Amino acid sequence: MGNIAISVRGLEKSYGKERVLKGVSFDVESDRVVGFLGPNGAGKTTTIKLILGFLNPDAGSIEIMGEKKRRDKIMVNIGYVSEAPKFYPYLTGRQLLNLTGRLLKMKSEALNREIEKIAEYLNLKEFIDKKISTYSLGNLKKLAFAQAILGDPKILIFDEPYNGLDPIAINKVRKMIIELKEKGKTIFVSSHLLAEMERICDDVIMINKGSIVISGNIDKLKKSYKIFSSLKYTESLQKILENKGIEMGNFDLSYTLRLQDEEFKKLIKLLEENVSMDFKTLPSLEDVFLNIVQ
């Protein structure tokens, strides 16, 4: 295991009587793209806000680059894009980035060069000197990315980065994330686009109902599951499947099984004897996700 960029231990958070996070723990390795996945209301955005210090946990701890305190030297090394970014509407994009650069204590000449470079890279040049109030949702998101990568931070946290983007912009963000990783950045990204996550992420962390349900390398996780479908079954097979919590419907079955189940080999043998099967040797990330959170 490499160096740990973000370490979360035992996070608890409630809003009134609603317990949103229930002892959340995970690590984000440096120099990797890590997907943070879960259904709506699972606790993803709350976890991100706790990591960034926007909220305080009821219990638990967070370390960023080995530090528990949100010191300036740590926070200037984090770039963040929210799900729905909002900026001062009366500023231009350039003015916003200039303000951000000054807060990061960047020198004027270097800051101006970087703003020009980022604006061109994100196709924002024709909008950079227009007021933010005139920006479309897609351009607001591009401006958020520009602000996040300004100053060359080591860690990038993206919450639903593809929201509001057209297919061309999504492709640009995908390439940007891959390029940032190649430059040695650590990227922690939350998204509902599972196929997209499968394309860009090295590791995934899945959260459901405030608890981490699984985490690890994507390829290894996918290899630990197998999908089968059946067209017929016997009563003995039905009983075994029901004992495993698998429901049959209309004599049709489609299910994803965790290979590390100790009884998996027995079940496979039974299926081979009783079922007409179609195996997928490698399920998609979506297959694994749906099997875990449903």
TORLUM-476709 format. One record per residue (C-alpha): residue in three letters; x, y, z negated. Coordinates in Angstrom, 2 decimals. Layout:
BEGIN
+------+---------+---------+---------+
! paza !    east !   north !      up !
+------+---------+---------+---------+
!  Ala !       X !       Y !       Z !
...
+------+---------+---------+---------+
This chain:
BEGIN
+------+---------+---------+---------+
! paza !    east !   north !      up !
+------+---------+---------+---------+
!  Met !    0.00 !    0.00 !    0.00 !
!  Gly !    1.23 !    3.43 !    0.89 !
!  Asn !    1.07 !    6.64 !   -1.11 !
!  Ile !   -2.32 !    7.62 !   -2.44 !
!  Ala !   -3.62 !   11.01 !   -1.30 !
!  Ile !   -6.90 !   10.90 !   -3.23 !
!  Ser !   -7.63 !    8.67 !   -6.23 !
!  Val !  -11.13 !    8.58 !   -7.71 !
!  Arg !  -11.84 !    6.72 !  -10.95 !
!  Gly !  -15.15 !    6.13 !  -12.70 !
!  Leu !  -17.00 !    9.16 !  -11.33 !
!  Glu !  -20.39 !    9.77 !  -12.91 !
!  Lys !  -22.78 !   12.53 !  -11.86 !
!  Ser !  -26.42 !   13.20 !  -12.62 !
!  Tyr !  -28.82 !   15.93 !  -11.58 !
!  Gly !  -31.29 !   16.12 !  -14.43 !
!  Lys !  -32.55 !   12.58 !  -14.97 !
!  Glu !  -31.38 !   11.39 !  -11.57 !
!  Arg !  -28.11 !    9.46 !  -11.78 !
!  Val !  -26.45 !   10.10 !   -8.44 !
!  Leu !  -23.00 !    8.52 !   -9.00 !
!  Lys !  -22.55 !    5.43 !  -11.12 !
!  Gly !  -18.88 !    4.88 !  -11.86 !
!  Val !  -17.48 !    5.51 !   -8.37 !
!  Ser !  -13.84 !    4.47 !   -7.89 !
!  Phe !  -11.70 !    4.31 !   -4.74 !
!  Asp !   -8.35 !    5.32 !   -3.24 !
!  Val !   -7.61 !    7.13 !    0.00 !
!  Glu !   -4.19 !    6.24 !    1.37 !
!  Ser !   -2.00 !    8.93 !    2.89 !
!  Asp !   -1.61 !    9.24 !    6.68 !
!  Arg !   -4.82 !    7.33 !    7.42 !
!  Val !   -8.33 !    8.07 !    8.62 !
!  Val !  -10.79 !    6.83 !    6.01 !
!  Gly !  -14.52 !    6.69 !    6.68 !
!  Phe !  -16.95 !    7.32 !    3.82 !
!  Leu !  -20.20 !    5.62 !    4.79 !
!  Gly !  -23.62 !    5.26 !    3.25 !
!  Pro !  -27.32 !    5.95 !    3.82 !
!  Asn !  -28.90 !    9.30 !    3.03 !
!  Gly !  -28.93 !    9.95 !   -0.71 !
!  Ala !  -26.16 !    7.43 !   -1.41 !
!  Gly !  -23.90 !   10.05 !   -3.03 !
!  Lys !  -21.45 !   10.89 !   -0.24 !
!  Thr !  -21.73 !   14.68 !   -0.27 !
!  Thr !  -21.81 !   14.80 !   -4.08 !
!  Thr !  -18.57 !   12.80 !   -4.18 !
!  Ile !  -16.95 !   15.15 !   -1.66 !
!  Lys !  -18.02 !   18.23 !   -3.65 !
!  Leu !  -16.52 !   16.69 !   -6.80 !
!  Ile !  -13.24 !   15.99 !   -5.00 !
!  Leu !  -13.11 !   19.61 !   -3.82 !
!  Gly !  -13.93 !   20.98 !   -7.26 !
!  Phe !  -17.27 !   22.50 !   -6.19 !
!  Leu !  -18.94 !   20.39 !   -8.88 !
!  Asn !  -17.73 !   18.99 !  -12.18 !
!  Pro !  -18.21 !   15.28 !  -12.94 !
!  Asp !  -20.09 !   14.08 !  -16.00 !
!  Ala !  -17.37 !   11.47 !  -16.42 !
!  Gly !  -14.38 !   10.08 !  -14.54 !
!  Ser !  -11.27 !   11.55 !  -12.96 !
!  Ile !   -9.94 !   12.66 !   -9.59 !
!  Glu !   -6.28 !   12.91 !   -8.56 !
!  Ile !   -5.20 !   14.70 !   -5.39 !
!  Met !   -1.61 !   14.11 !   -4.33 !
!  Gly !   -0.94 !   12.86 !   -7.86 !
!  Glu !   -2.36 !   15.97 !   -9.55 !
!  Lys !   -5.53 !   16.08 !  -11.66 !
!  Lys !   -5.72 !   19.87 !  -11.89 !
!  Arg !   -6.90 !   21.97 !   -8.92 !
!  Arg !   -3.73 !   24.03 !   -8.68 !
!  Asp !   -3.18 !   26.41 !   -5.78 !
!  Lys !   -0.39 !   24.27 !   -4.36 !
!  Ile !   -2.84 !   21.37 !   -4.12 !
!  Met !   -5.91 !   23.18 !   -2.81 !
!  Val !   -4.05 !   25.00 !   -0.01 !
!  Asn !   -3.17 !   21.54 !    1.29 !
!  Ile !   -6.82 !   20.59 !    1.80 !
!  Gly !   -8.90 !   21.58 !    4.82 !
!  Tyr !  -12.66 !   21.10 !    4.60 !
!  Val !  -15.56 !   21.07 !    7.06 !
!  Ser !  -19.04 !   20.92 !    5.53 !
!  Glu !  -22.09 !   19.30 !    7.07 !
!  Ala !  -23.68 !   22.70 !    7.74 !
!  Pro !  -20.94 !   25.37 !    7.66 !
!  Lys !  -21.95 !   28.95 !    6.85 !
!  Phe !  -19.85 !   32.08 !    7.20 !
!  Tyr !  -20.23 !   35.83 !    6.80 !
!  Pro !  -22.34 !   36.62 !    9.91 !
!  Tyr !  -21.00 !   40.16 !   10.31 !
!  Leu !  -17.40 !   38.96 !   10.78 !
!  Thr !  -15.96 !   37.83 !   14.08 !
!  Gly !  -14.36 !   34.41 !   14.31 !
!  Arg !  -10.92 !   36.03 !   14.44 !
!  Gln !  -11.64 !   38.11 !   11.34 !
!  Leu !  -12.72 !   35.01 !    9.43 !
!  Leu !   -9.56 !   33.14 !   10.39 !
!  Asn !   -7.42 !   36.17 !    9.55 !
!  Leu !   -9.03 !   36.32 !    6.10 !
!  Thr !   -8.45 !   32.59 !    5.63 !
!  Gly !   -4.81 !   32.89 !    6.67 !
!  Arg !   -4.21 !   35.78 !    4.27 !
!  Leu !   -5.70 !   33.73 !    1.43 !
!  Leu !   -3.27 !   30.98 !    2.42 !
!  Lys !   -0.48 !   33.60 !    2.26 !
!  Met !    0.48 !   33.09 !    5.90 !
!  Lys !    2.69 !   35.73 !    7.50 !
!  Ser !    0.88 !   37.98 !    9.95 !
!  Glu !    2.84 !   37.10 !   13.07 !
!  Ala !    2.65 !   33.35 !   12.45 !
!  Leu !   -1.04 !   33.62 !   11.59 !
!  Asn !   -1.87 !   35.43 !   14.83 !
!  Arg !    0.01 !   32.82 !   16.87 !
!  Glu !   -1.79 !   29.98 !   15.13 !
!  Ile !   -5.23 !   31.57 !   15.58 !
!  Glu !   -4.60 !   31.88 !   19.32 !
!  Lys !   -3.37 !   28.31 !   19.52 !
!  Ile !   -6.31 !   26.88 !   17.55 !
!  Ala !   -8.89 !   28.95 !   19.46 !
!  Glu !   -7.59 !   27.60 !   22.75 !
!  Tyr !   -7.36 !   24.06 !   21.40 !
!  Leu !  -11.01 !   24.10 !   20.23 !
!  Asn !  -12.35 !   25.97 !   23.27 !
!  Leu !  -13.23 !   29.02 !   21.16 !
!  Lys !  -11.25 !   31.69 !   23.01 !
!  Glu !  -14.26 !   33.35 !   24.65 !
!  Phe !  -16.10 !   33.50 !   21.31 !
!  Ile !  -13.28 !   34.27 !   18.86 !
!  Asp !  -13.87 !   38.05 !   18.97 !
!  Lys !  -17.67 !   37.85 !   18.83 !
!  Lys !  -19.67 !   38.15 !   15.62 !
!  Ile !  -20.38 !   34.86 !   13.92 !
!  Ser !  -24.10 !   35.74 !   13.88 !
!  Thr !  -24.09 !   35.10 !   17.66 !
!  Tyr !  -22.53 !   31.62 !   17.37 !
!  Ser !  -24.44 !   28.48 !   18.31 !
!  Leu !  -24.42 !   25.56 !   15.83 !
!  Gly !  -21.76 !   23.86 !   17.96 !
!  Asn !  -19.50 !   26.93 !   17.89 !
!  Leu !  -20.04 !   27.32 !   14.14 !
!  Lys !  -18.78 !   23.76 !   13.73 !
!  Lys !  -15.77 !   24.48 !   15.94 !
!  Leu !  -15.01 !   27.57 !   13.84 !
!  Ala !  -15.23 !   25.40 !   10.72 !
!  Phe !  -12.65 !   23.02 !   12.22 !
!  Ala !  -10.44 !   25.99 !   13.11 !
!  Gln !  -10.60 !   27.24 !    9.53 !
!  Ala !   -9.94 !   23.73 !    8.16 !
!  Ile !   -6.77 !   23.08 !   10.16 !
!  Leu !   -5.39 !   26.61 !    9.78 !
!  Gly !   -2.22 !   26.56 !    7.72 !
!  Asp !   -1.45 !   22.92 !    8.54 !
!  Pro !   -2.97 !   21.24 !    5.42 !
!  Lys !   -1.95 !   17.68 !    4.53 !
!  Ile !   -5.46 !   16.45 !    3.69 !
!  Leu !   -8.61 !   17.04 !    5.74 !
!  Ile !  -12.10 !   16.30 !    4.45 !
!  Phe !  -14.90 !   16.29 !    7.01 !
!  Asp !  -18.54 !   15.89 !    5.93 !
!  Glu !  -20.69 !   14.85 !    8.93 !
!  Pro !  -18.29 !   16.51 !   11.39 !
!  Tyr !  -20.30 !   15.59 !   14.50 !
!  Asn !  -23.54 !   17.31 !   13.47 !
!  Gly !  -24.61 !   19.90 !   16.04 !
!  Leu !  -22.04 !   18.85 !   18.64 !
!  Asp !  -22.74 !   17.79 !   22.22 !
!  Pro !  -21.02 !   14.69 !   23.70 !
!  Ile !  -18.15 !   16.76 !   25.12 !
!  Ala !  -17.48 !   18.39 !   21.73 !
!  Ile !  -17.78 !   15.02 !   19.97 !
!  Asn !  -15.11 !   13.64 !   22.28 !
!  Lys !  -12.91 !   16.67 !   21.49 !
!  Val !  -13.32 !   16.17 !   17.74 !
!  Arg !  -12.54 !   12.46 !   18.10 !
!  Lys !   -9.31 !   13.24 !   19.94 !
!  Met !   -8.47 !   15.94 !   17.40 !
!  Ile !   -8.87 !   13.54 !   14.47 !
!  Ile !   -6.63 !   10.95 !   16.16 !
!  Glu !   -4.02 !   13.62 !   16.96 !
!  Leu !   -4.10 !   14.93 !   13.39 !
!  Lys !   -3.52 !   11.43 !   12.06 !
!  Glu !   -0.56 !   11.02 !   14.43 !
!  Lys !    0.87 !   14.21 !   12.89 !
!  Gly !    0.77 !   12.57 !    9.45 !
!  Lys !   -2.51 !   13.99 !    8.14 !
!  Thr !   -4.80 !   12.17 !    5.74 !
!  Ile !   -8.42 !   12.42 !    6.92 !
!  Phe !  -11.43 !   11.55 !    4.76 !
!  Val !  -14.55 !   11.66 !    6.89 !
!  Ser !  -18.23 !   11.06 !    6.16 !
!  Ser !  -20.55 !   10.31 !    9.08 !
!  His !  -23.72 !    8.46 !   10.06 !
!  Leu !  -22.26 !    7.65 !   13.50 !
!  Leu !  -20.99 !    4.17 !   12.73 !
!  Ala !  -19.78 !    3.44 !   16.26 !
!  Glu !  -17.75 !    6.64 !   16.12 !
!  Met !  -16.32 !    5.72 !   12.73 !
!  Glu !  -15.29 !    2.35 !   14.10 !
!  Arg !  -13.35 !    4.12 !   16.86 !
!  Ile !  -11.36 !    6.51 !   14.68 !
!  Cys !  -11.06 !    5.04 !   11.17 !
!  Asp !   -8.38 !    2.78 !    9.74 !
!  Asp !  -10.30 !    2.08 !    6.53 !
!  Val !  -13.86 !    2.49 !    5.30 !
!  Ile !  -15.48 !    2.98 !    1.91 !
!  Met !  -19.19 !    2.17 !    1.71 !
!  Ile !  -21.39 !    3.67 !   -0.97 !
!  Asn !  -25.02 !    2.78 !   -1.68 !
!  Lys !  -27.28 !    4.10 !   -4.44 !
!  Gly !  -24.37 !    5.79 !   -6.18 !
!  Ser !  -22.02 !    2.80 !   -6.27 !
!  Ile !  -19.18 !    1.65 !   -4.04 !
!  Val !  -20.28 !   -1.63 !   -2.45 !
!  Ile !  -17.24 !   -2.44 !   -0.32 !
!  Ser !  -14.00 !   -0.87 !    0.90 !
!  Gly !  -10.97 !   -1.82 !    2.92 !
!  Asn !   -9.38 !   -2.01 !    6.34 !
!  Ile !  -12.02 !   -2.05 !    9.10 !
!  Asp !  -10.53 !   -4.94 !   11.06 !
!  Lys !  -10.18 !   -7.10 !    7.96 !
!  Leu !  -13.73 !   -6.32 !    6.84 !
!  Lys !  -15.14 !   -7.23 !   10.25 !
!  Lys !  -13.20 !  -10.48 !   10.29 !
!  Ser !  -14.66 !  -11.39 !    6.90 !
!  Tyr !  -18.17 !  -11.54 !    8.39 !
!  Lys !  -19.79 !  -13.67 !   11.07 !
!  Ile !  -23.14 !  -13.22 !   12.79 !
!  Phe !  -25.35 !  -16.06 !   13.87 !
!  Ser !  -28.82 !  -16.30 !   15.34 !
!  Ser !  -31.13 !  -19.29 !   15.39 !
!  Leu !  -34.16 !  -20.31 !   17.41 !
!  Lys !  -35.25 !  -23.27 !   15.34 !
!  Tyr !  -34.79 !  -24.56 !   11.82 !
!  Thr !  -35.62 !  -27.44 !    9.51 !
!  Glu !  -37.26 !  -27.34 !    6.10 !
!  Ser !  -33.97 !  -28.20 !    4.40 !
!  Leu !  -32.25 !  -25.35 !    6.20 !
!  Gln !  -35.07 !  -22.99 !    5.28 !
!  Lys !  -34.72 !  -23.83 !    1.57 !
!  Ile !  -30.97 !  -23.21 !    1.60 !
!  Leu !  -31.37 !  -19.94 !    3.45 !
!  Glu !  -34.11 !  -18.80 !    1.09 !
!  Asn !  -31.88 !  -19.61 !   -1.88 !
!  Lys !  -29.29 !  -17.32 !   -0.31 !
!  Gly !  -31.87 !  -14.53 !    0.01 !
!  Ile !  -32.26 !  -14.89 !    3.78 !
!  Glu !  -35.85 !  -14.69 !    5.00 !
!  Met !  -37.07 !  -16.49 !    8.09 !
!  Gly !  -39.63 !  -14.82 !   10.33 !
!  Asn !  -41.42 !  -16.19 !   13.39 !
!  Phe !  -38.89 !  -19.01 !   13.69 !
!  Asp !  -36.22 !  -16.49 !   14.48 !
!  Leu !  -33.16 !  -15.61 !   12.45 !
!  Ser !  -30.41 !  -13.07 !   12.88 !
!  Tyr !  -28.06 !  -12.49 !    9.99 !
!  Thr !  -24.55 !  -11.49 !    9.03 !
!  Leu !  -22.75 !  -13.68 !    6.51 !
!  Arg !  -19.71 !  -12.92 !    4.39 !
!  Leu !  -17.10 !  -15.55 !    5.19 !
!  Gln !  -15.61 !  -15.49 !    1.71 !
!  Asp !  -18.81 !  -17.07 !    0.36 !
!  Glu !  -17.70 !  -20.39 !   -1.18 !
!  Glu !  -20.65 !  -22.23 !    0.36 !
!  Phe !  -20.13 !  -20.77 !    3.80 !
!  Lys !  -18.57 !  -23.91 !    5.31 !
!  Lys !  -21.44 !  -26.06 !    4.07 !
!  Leu !  -23.95 !  -23.63 !    5.52 !
!  Ile !  -22.18 !  -23.50 !    8.88 !
!  Lys !  -22.18 !  -27.29 !    9.07 !
!  Leu !  -25.90 !  -27.34 !    8.32 !
!  Leu !  -26.52 !  -24.71 !   10.97 !
!  Glu !  -24.54 !  -26.67 !   13.54 !
!  Glu !  -26.67 !  -29.74 !   12.84 !
!  Asn !  -30.04 !  -28.01 !   12.79 !
!  Val !  -29.88 !  -24.73 !   14.65 !
!  Ser !  -29.37 !  -23.53 !   18.19 !
!  Met !  -26.79 !  -20.84 !   17.52 !
!  Asp !  -25.17 !  -17.93 !   19.19 !
!  Phe !  -22.11 !  -16.78 !   17.23 !
!  Lys !  -20.50 !  -13.38 !   17.41 !
!  Thr !  -16.94 !  -13.93 !   16.37 !
!  Leu !  -16.43 !  -10.30 !   15.42 !
!  Pro !  -19.38 !   -8.21 !   14.20 !
!  Ser !  -19.44 !   -4.45 !   14.61 !
!  Leu !  -19.03 !   -2.03 !   11.74 !
!  Glu !  -22.76 !   -1.36 !   12.05 !
!  Asp !  -23.49 !   -5.08 !   11.57 !
!  Val !  -21.44 !   -5.12 !    8.38 !
!  Phe !  -22.93 !   -1.85 !    7.14 !
!  Leu !  -26.54 !   -2.95 !    7.66 !
!  Asn !  -25.87 !   -6.29 !    6.01 !
!  Ile !  -24.53 !   -4.52 !    2.91 !
!  Val !  -26.90 !   -1.60 !    2.43 !
!  Gln !  -30.25 !   -3.10 !    3.46 !
+------+---------+---------+---------+
